[in-house]
Amino acid sequence: MGFDQFVAERLDRLLGYATAITCDKHLAQDIVQNVLMRAQGKWERIGAMDAPYLYVKRMVTNDYLSWRHRKAAREIAVERAELARHVPSTADPADAHAEREAMRARIAVLPRKQRAALVLRFYEDCTDVEIAQVLGCAESTVRSQLSRALQTLRAHELARSATLGVHS
Amino acid sequence: MNDLIRQAIAAEAEERVDSRTVLAGLHKAEKRKPFGLIVGVATLTAAAAVAAVVVPATIKKTDASPAAPPAASQNVLLIGTDDSEFTDALVLARFDADGSVSAVSLPRDLQVGEEKINRLYGQAPEKLTGAVEQLTGVEVDHYAAVDMGGFGRIAQIVGGVEVCLLAATEDERSGASFPAGRQTVEGDRALAFLRQRMGLPHGDLDRVKRHQAFLTGLAAKINKDNAVALAAEVGRSVRVDEGWDVLAFAQRFQGPVEIVTGTLPVGAPVDGPAGQALQADPGASRQFVADWFGGKATPQDGCVR
């Protein structure tokens, strides 16, 4: 597959993925753009792979998880944590939209690697094996990252229901 | 709960930017012209700073352009023009491979042959670069001329430039009215700060120091958030010599840069055909520039007249 064709077919999806793991569309744009520029330089090799998309996705993920973006990631997390604190108390439990936004805020404050695993599972529908490839870790690590993320989200969900129950 | 997670992540992904903007960015990068970038490098006294700081901040280099050639140092003459074709600021800046910039201001009243140096650019840019080369013993690789009237807006874009005055000063002609001490200037006040030479103990020589202080203060205020707006503003008012690929030049700097400014030593005032001028001292000038560009540049104290 040629580079141009790859970009035409996958760019939008890649941006969606990057936005979901970073929770920051501008950071996502920067990362995707930089990664594609790098990928273009060695496309002969990447294009010949069985799964170029998986490889590029791995580049994007690494870029985000690498130290370079650590500061930006923290700033966003702080902002979202603020949001997460406020959302439960103001949300209408009957409102599906509010519920979804509350969940978004909770996902945004997960540790980055856990969030990446979560997005790969629930947005990209990856198997444990594929997630392990993208994150560059063992399958057992993928499972533990996912279960920890789900545990955190569930605990919040319970706390939220309880809070709302008291208020309503 | 899994459905809720799925929906939440999909909603987050929905926020993504339009892929066309990324495509456009990729195509521009292919042509090695990320952003209509600026011409930035240019600019008067401040050009040195603006360019070298703005450009890298805007382009976000990372390792995206491994093909960039190893940077050799280059000498750029920065020319500040005001309303007339006379130049109000002349700065010879050496951009080094490591991103540092050493700049030497040339007083505009320097006597060159029968004329003052500030008349030459209006006659022919080559006349000016030739004179500077002869005076300093350094080859001028490129020049950039900028309309200094834009600096009020430039200062505004960065939220004001901090400067420090040793004494309070007033001057009707330039509209200057400043207290002593640290202060932030922008807009008309920034212009007055850059233009005032009446009422200062050393006239134009003090103004040169102000240009330098402004440059340093401006460099300190440039960041990723204001770089784009700044680049656009700077680009509007700069002219560079033909054949200078400013973008390629600017891309080599990783920023942030360190700028050290100094002033060319001059001889005694003389009465020339064009009014009072400052005598050039080629020997001392060449020595000074050689030292300054050779690593002996030293930062100056922050407060000016």
Interface residues (C-beta under 8 A of the other chain):
Chain A: V7 L11 D12 L15 G16 Y17 A18 T19 A20 C23 K25 H26 A28 Q29 D30 V32 Q33 N34 L36 M37 R38 Q40 G41 R68 E99 R100 E101 M103 R104 I107 A108 L118 V119 F122 Y123 L150 L153 R154 E157
Chain B: M1 N2 L4 I5 R6 Q7 A8 I9 A10 A11 E12 A13 E14 E15 R16 V17 S19 T21 V22 L23 G25 L26 A29 K60 T62 D63 A64 S65 P66
